[in-house]
Amino acid sequence: MPFRTRGASVALATVAALACWPPGVAAATARPGWSVAPAPGAGSRPTGDDRPFFYLEGAPGTALADRLAVTNPAGHPVTVRLRGAPAPGGTDASAWLAPAAAQVRVPARTRAAVPFTVRVPRDAAPGERTAVLRADGPGGGRSVPVHLRVTGPALAALTVEDVAVARGDEGAEIRYTLVNRGTTVLRPRLAVRADGFLGSALRRPARALPVALAPGQRVRRTETWSDPPALDAVDITLTVTAAGGAHASARAGYAPLSRGALGAGALAVAAGAGGALWRRRRRTARTAPPDRPAHGTRELTRVGDRP
């Protein structure tokens, strides 16, 4: 980044452009220790109506700029170190923050306005991002929240991947991965079904999952299945949906026995059924009465024929 290469010398150049307070004003507005806040407009002083945090908005590939005010009401200089840092919760954008100087020396009774930039990557998905601008100095550190909105079309899209079933001591586990392929935060719903040769083995209607997927995020999850079939081979289908029209499904096969054992078992069942049917037909043939002519029928002789 261009700002980083200047080092501590940039800090002195930045401080040279600061507004120094007269001693009387400094005494009236002095607070214990130094502080940081979003810088007010050019030439103005901080007030209670100033911004409590930074808010920037831009498209992928753009560089956004703002200024951090470092206030030193003490009678001696203060040196602080500046950096971007993750914010609690949200989607981290701290790597995008670049202060004009990594270290700033603020003279006594002086407010320094330090520029910084937010460089939005070209491949950044639209949506909300968070970070903090962190300042560390005498007595600890201070942070100012940075809220960033990457502009662009909203697209809701997700996939369910890597579906597999593993047999355990107390049933089975259905393992899968959810991936947010869109540009918005998704709260997916999941439905599960399993069908085999013997019919339906599992039906779970769609329900909300305790997951909020940020754009590009992947989450590995597991569904427990306490009573999988002991003999039947089944096909398991997972269907996920989310607001905005997101929809996806994936399938996996599950067989408690090997395919060969299941095939041999199916052949044995079919052979047994065929044998039983053959024996039943033989018994029916042995017990059936012989064919007899119907009652009241006789052979007719045409007139003129000899008997």
N, C-alpha and C positions, 0 to 999 in steps of 0.2 A: 504494500500500500504506500502511496507517496508520502502520507503524513508520518508514517512510522520511521522513515529513514532520517528524519531531521533530528530525532532524539531530544535531548534536554535543551539544546540550543533553541528549538522551536518554542519551548516553554517561555524563555525569556522574551522572545519576539512577541509572543501572544500577550504576555503581561504588559509589555510596552504600550499596548493598545487599550489598556484597562482604564476605567474611570476611578480615580482615587478620591476617597471621601475626605472632606475637611475634618479636622480633629473634633470639632464640636458635634457634627452630624454623626461621626463614628461613635462618640460616647453615648449619644442618645439612642442609637439603634443597635449598639453592640449586644451580642448574645454570647454566652459561654461557648468557647470552642468555635471551630470552623463548620461550614455547612455547604451543601450542594443542592441545586434546584435547577429546573429548566430556566434558561436565561430569558429575561423579559425583552421587550422591544429595544431597539438600538437607542442608547442614551437614557433609558429609564432605569429606575431602581426597583428592586424587588418589593412587592406588596403582598397583602393577604389574598389578592385576587389573581395572582399569577397561577400558571399551570401547575397542577400537582404531579403531572407525569408528561412524558413525551408521547405524541401520537403522530405517526407518519404513515403515508399511504403512497404506493407506487406500483408500477408494473414490473414484471420480471426483467432483469437486465438493467435496471435504473439504479442511480446512486442518489440517496436522499441525504440532506444535510440539516443540522440543527446545532445549538450551542448549549453547553452546560455552564452554569454560573457557579463558581467556587468562591465563597465569601469567607474572608478572614478578618474578623473584627478585633483580633488581638493586636498587641503592640510589638509583635515580632513576626518574622516571616514564617510561613507554613509551607511544607512540601507535601504534595499528595500524588499518589500513583493512580492512574486511570485505566480501566479495562472494561470490556463487556463481560457479563456473567449471566448464567441462566436464571430465569425467574421461576418461583415456585409454581408448578402446574403449567398448563398450556404447552404450546409447541415452541421449542427453544430456537431463538434467532441470534444468540449472543455472538456467534462466529461472524455475523454480518456487520457487527459494530466495530468502528475504527476511530478512536480519539485522535485528534491532531497531534497529540504528544502523549507518550506513555507516562510522563512525569511533569508536574507543573509546580513551580515555586511561586507562591502568592505572597507579595509584600504585606507588611502590617497595614491594617485598616484599608484593605483593597478587595475589590470584587473582580475576579478574572472570568472572562467569557471564553471558554475553550470550545472550539469547533469540533464536531465529530461527524462522521458519515455512516450511513447504513447502505451497504452495497447488496442489492437484491440479486441473487444468482439468476442466470438466464433460464434455468430449468426449474425455478421455484414454482410450486403449485399455488394457485390463488387461495387465499384464506387468511386467517388471523395468526399472528406470531407474537411472542412475548420475549422480553429480555430485561436486564437492568444495566444501567451504566453505573459501575462501581468505582468508588473513590476510597482509597486507603491512605491514612495519614496518622498524625499524632492522636492518640486516644481511641483508635479503632477505625472503622469504616462506615461509609454512608452509601446508600443506593437510591437511584431514581428509576422508577419503572419506565420501560419503553414498550409501547404498544404499536405494532406494525400490521398494516393490512396490505397484503399483496393482491392487486386487482387482477381481474380476468374473468372469463366465463365460469359459472358454477356448473360442475359436472359431478353427479352422484354415480359412482361405479365401484363395484367390489367383486371379488372372486373368493371362492372357497377351494382350497387346494390341499394336497398331501393327505387325503382321507385314507385312513387305515384303521383296522380293528385288531386289537390284541386281546387274547384270552388271559384272564387272571384267575386268582383263587376264588374270588367272589363275583364271578360274572365276566364281563368284557368291558373294554374301553374303546370308544370311538374317538380317534384322534384326528384333528384337522387344523388347518391354518386359514385365518381370514386376512385378506389383503385389501386395503383401500386403494383402488385404482383411480379414484376421482380427485376432485379439488375441494371437496367439502368434508367437514367432520361427519362421520356416519355412526349411528347407533343401530346396529343390525339386530334382526330377528331371525331365529333359527327354527326350522321344522325338520323332523327326522322320521324316516319310514324305512322298514325292512320287509321285503317280500321274498318268499322261497317257494319250493316245490309244493309244500304243504299249506301254502296260503300266507296271510299276513302274520309277521312275527313281531312287529313294532310299529306303533303309531304315536308320534308326539307332535301335537299341533304347534304352530309358530308361537314363539314366546320371545320377549325382549331379553337380550344378553346384557350382562353388566359390563359392557365395553363401549368406549367412545374412541373410534378409530380416526386418527388424524390422517390427512392425505399422505399416501405412501407408507403408512404404518402397517406392519405385519404382526399378528397376534396368534400364538399357538394355544389351542384350547382342547379340552377333553370332555366327552359326554360319557357318563357311566351307564352301563346296561346290565342290570342285575340278573336278568333271566333270558340269556340268548338261547336259541334252540340247541339241543344236544346232538341232533342228528341231521337236521335240514341245512342245506346250503342256501344262503340268502344274499340278495343284492340290497345294499344300504344306500339310500339317497338322502343327502343333506341339501336343504334349500335355504338360502339366506336372502333377506330383503332388507331394504332401508328406505327412508324417506327420499323423495326425489326420483323414484323409479328404479333404484338400484335393485338388481335381481341376479342371482347366480345359483347354480346347483352343481353337485359333483357326486359321483358314485364310487362304491368300493364293494368288493365281494368278501364274504365271510363264510367259512366252512369249518365246523368243529373237527371234522375228519379230513383226511387227504382226499383229493379228487378221485384217486383210484379206488379208495375204500368206499367212497360214496357211490361210484359207478358200480362196483361189485355188489354193494348192498341193493342198489336199484335193480340190478339184473336178478339178484336172488329173490327180491320181492316179486318182480314180474314173473319169474319162473314158478314161484310158489302159487301165485294167482292163476297162472295158466294151467298148472297141474290140478289145482282144485276145480277149475272149471271143466277140465277134461273128465275127471272122476265123476263129477256131478252129472254130466251128460251121459256117461256110461250107465250110471244107476238108473237114470230116467229111461234109457233105452231098454234095459232089462225088465223093468216093471210095467212098461206100457202094454195094454192088451192088443192081440192081433187085429188086423183090419178086418171088418165084417161089412157085408153089403148093407145098405140102409134098409130099414123096415118098410114092407109094402112094395118092394121092387120085384119085378119078374121079367123073364126074357120074353120078348114079343116076337111072334112069327107072322110074317106077312101072308095074306090070303093068297092061296095058290101054291105056296111052298110046302114041301113035304115036311111032316113033323120029324 
